[in-house]
């Protein structure tokens, strides 16, 4: 019987007491729950999962990058409020706050030696989506992550620390953005037109509003 | 690793003196017939021996995953055909399998049998092609390939009769298949496998398996050690050629694979010849599975009538599902946010991940060997670059 997620978590904490491991519940029909690892210990935990005699997760099948945008959460709270005539009344107060987004790398692990029946899913999260986008690379533990982490770096912009060869995989080296991010704007000039018109012009105006304004009518663009 | 150091465990001399000249960097591809598409290898040569090899990807990149995220779940099925265009039916299968897991859809008995038959037929087509192209890579200009392509066309004719298209089948649906399969079609397939295809396998065996040139060119070439193969996530016939008994049909027992009697061939020497033999032996096993499935197939619905295809909105959550494709583990990781489009749609491409160890297999071999080593990995660039 292969250990379940609770037992794996307990086993990690038994051997690496400083680690923070949280179980992330999956609400869908598949019920594939996952373990969220803290970035400081992720490499040690990964090596432990691979080498532990009971687990032997020697095969990392898949690495997925996910982009979670900033989320606006509305919270309703009941508060007692002093009315004008001196009585107290309970009213609902709505507060809005922004839950900051983050980038996530999801790894699906199996054990070839133990023939584990289902994937053990682990997740690593970056601090935010903009300036702190590092997670530790697990390529030193599983070589199979090498090309997949390069792909996630390329398309999502997650920087994998200690990756042996972190270059873009699919886009060309000079490319600036990360096209799989949810807020990526695709270029309007796949085929550049000197005098854009119709929907191409509309897209160009949205994409380069300042440029379009400064160019004026002299460019010959149909308005 | 510095290029002036000798490669550990190999007999190549170090390049550090004035007599042996410079290293030569050769750009193989992207426009080269031996690379099976637009794939490029930057090979550094010492004489004729490879000392460094860097693959370059992305020439066929069209951001398949992003396109699927902007589409409804159903609309992505025809698009999965274009991943690995030799095995569109197994791509369909892996995708609908993931969506069925994500939204808890059941598949009727008859549909499972038909999926197994079509999946194994796809495996036959893929391995047929691979054996032909591998021989082509050896320089046997086109003769063995034509024998293979002849059989492939016969199987594609049957697939066309069933799905309306040779390669872009678009045939699987959530909860079953697009149409039912007639008993005449099954009988025709059975006759074909018993007669013409059995003859082709014998013919190919007699012509090639003991062929002296094939043995000389492939045995001991491109050895992949089993511990590296596991660690690098190699799957499919390539992993089993390294002697690891791991077949997802046996391990996960997805669909109805626990009902069939078939064996998993394993390699002994982890070289290119073993990888060739894996494909030949797997074809025999696939024929066995199809024959059992045709014998046992029950009557019944070919699709669950309650399964929602159009306007499917799975509950928020995620699912990873994988099947044993002809090239290795093909998996789909889907994340739903409760809307009609997947929030995240990820393909686990076996071709790309099997290329992780290309350099390790080629070091110390000659430039001509890299071509057959790449051929034995079995890649389709539509899937590598997505």
Interface residues (C-beta under 8 A of the other chain):
Chain A: X26 X27 X28 X29 X30 X32 X58 X59 X60 X61 X62 X64 X65 X66 X106 X108 X112 X115 X117 X119 X121 X142 X143 X144 X145 X146 X147 X148 X155 X168 X169 X170 X171 X172 X179 X180
Chain B: X57 X58 X61 X63 X65 X66 X101 X102 X103 X104 X228 X230 X231 X232 X233 X234 X235 X244 X246 X251 X252 X314 X315 X316 X317 X318 X319 X320 X321 X322 X329 X331 X333 X335 X336 X344 X346 X348 X352 X353 X355 X356 X357 X385 X386
